[in-house]
């Protein structure tokens, strides 16, 4: 009797984890947000922002597993609506960072409630269609119908991606927290970080608005 293929072969799993690490470490609005929270509000804020980003990955994974991402891709109206909401939200985050300069802020009065920190980390991912399209293109490369239910495989791989995202972003934010005392003594650097973060969010928002629907 032929042996059944394991649902998650070791070589495929290791290749997937390596690919996830490369993707998670690449600069983007979500890890910049976590680093900014670590710099200005400490480890708890960095962790909550990171967990929000990880849950956003799971949202997109569940949507892809249920076929919702395919529906959005196939429907011009749905694709445009998701793109507009996500792009405008990122542009708004960029505008706030540039205008108020409080994304990296050390004054207690400028700190945001931790619930808002978490929601911003979650929404910056959930409302951005790019992670959803990425998950839709990325996860199936490691999935095989011969190894079991495809939806279950996608959910497990998505959970791995989400956990790695949350852990690595938290580590980056905690390392950034160690720089906070130095940044307090160099306020111009903090201003530069706010400007850099704001421009990053604006660039991400514009790239989302420039997305074209693919059939």
N, C-alpha and C positions, 0 to 999 in steps of 0.2 A: 504494500500500500504506500502510495506516494505521500511524503510528508507535506503538510500544509505550510505555505509561506507565512512567516510571521508578519503581523500587520505593520510593524515598525522595525525593519531590518537595521542592524547596527550600522552598516556602512551608509545607508540612506539617512539615518538619524544624525550621525556625526557630520555628514555633509550639510544637512539642513541647519544644524546648530552653528556650524562655521559660517554659513551664509547669513544666518540671522545676526551673528555678532558683527559682521561687516556692515549690514544694513543699520543696525541699532547705533553703532558708533559713528556713522556718517552724520555730519552736522545737519541739523534741521530745526524747525520751530519747536518741536516737542522737547528735545534734549536741551535746547537753549532756554526754554521756559523752566525746566527743572533746575538747571544750573543757576539761573537768575533767582529762583526761589531760595536755593541754598545760600547764595551770596547774601541775600537781603534778610531772609527770615529764619534761616537755620535748617537743621536736618529734618525736622518734622514736616515743614512746608515742602522741602525737596522730595521727601518720600511720598507725600500725598499727591503732589503734582505728577510724580512718576507712576503711581498706582492708577491715577486717572488716565494717563496715556496708555498704560497696559490694558485697562478695561476698554478703552477706545479700540484697541487692536482686536479684542474679543468681540466687540460689537460688529466690526467689519467682517471678522471671520464668520460669525453666526449668520450675517447677512449673505455672505458669499455661499456658505453651506446650504442656506435655504433658497438660494437662487435670486435673492432680492437685487444683488449687484448686477446680475444679468438683465433683470427687468429694467433697472435704471440705465444700463448701457443701451438697451434696445429702444427705450422710450426717449425721444428728444426732449419732451416737456419735463419728465422726471429728471433726466440728466442735467438739463439747464437749471432747474430749481435747486438741486443739490449743489451744483457748482456755484451758483450765485450765493446761496446761504454760506457755504464754506469759505468762499473767497472773500466775501464781505466781512465775515467774522475775523479772519486773519488780518485783513486790512484795518479793521477796527482795533485789534490788539496792537498792531504796529503804530497806529495813530496815537493810541493812549500812551504807549511807551515813549514816543517822541515828544508828545505835548506835555505830559505830566512828569516825565522822567522818574517815575516811581516804581518801575518794574524791578530795578535794583535800588532799594531805598533802605537806609539804616535807621531812620527815625521811627520810633514805635508807632507814632500816629499815622505813618504812611503804610504800615503793614496791613495786609488784607486778612480777613478772617480765614481760618484754615478751610472752612467749608467752601468758600469762594475759590481758594487756591486749588482745591480738588476739582471743583466744577470747571474751572478754566482749563486745567490739564485734560479733563475728560472731553470737554466740548471742542477744544482746539484739534482733537483727533477725530471725534465722531462727526463733526460738521465739515471735515476736510475730505472730499471724495478721493483724493490721491492715495491715501492708505488703503481705501476700499478697492480701488483699481489695482493697486500693487498686490494686495492679498489675493485678489482674483487671478492675477497672472503668476504669482510666486508660489503659492501653496500647491496648485495642481502639478507642478514639476516634480513633487516628491510623493504624490499620491498615485496609487494603482488600484483599479477595481479588482484585480486578481488577489489583493491582500485583504479584502474585506470592505465594509460599507465606506463609501467615499466621504460622505458627510461626517462620519465619526472620525476618520483620519484627518480631515480638514480641521475639525474642532480641536483635536489633540495637538496638531501642529500649530494651530493658532494660539492655543494655550501656552505652548512652549515659547512662541514668539512674544506673547504678552508678558510672561513671567520674566524672560530675559530683558525685555524693554523696561519693566518696572525696576528690576534689580540694578541694571547698569545705569539707568538714569538716576536712581537713588544714590549709587556710589559716586557718580559725577557731581551730584548736588552736594553730597557730604564733603567731598574734596574741595569743592568751591567754597563751602562754609569756612574752611580753614584759612581762606584768603580774605575773609570779611574784615578782620581787624586791620590788615594792611590797607585795604581799600578805604576804610574809614579815614585813614590818614592821607589818602590821595583821592579827594573827591572828584578831580577831573577825570580820573580813570573810570569812576563809577558813572559819570556823565557819558563818557565814551561807550561804556557797555550798554547803557540805555539806548543810545543812538544806534549802536550796532544791532541790538536785539530788535528795535523798532524797524530798522531797514530789512532785517531778515524776515520778520513777519509780513512786511509789505511785499517783499519779493515773493514769498510763499503764496500770499493771497493773489498776486498778479499771475503767478504760474498756474494757480487753480482756475482763475477766470479764463486763462488762455487754453485750458484743456479742450481738446476736440473729441467729439464722440466717435468711437470706433465701432464698426460693425463686425 
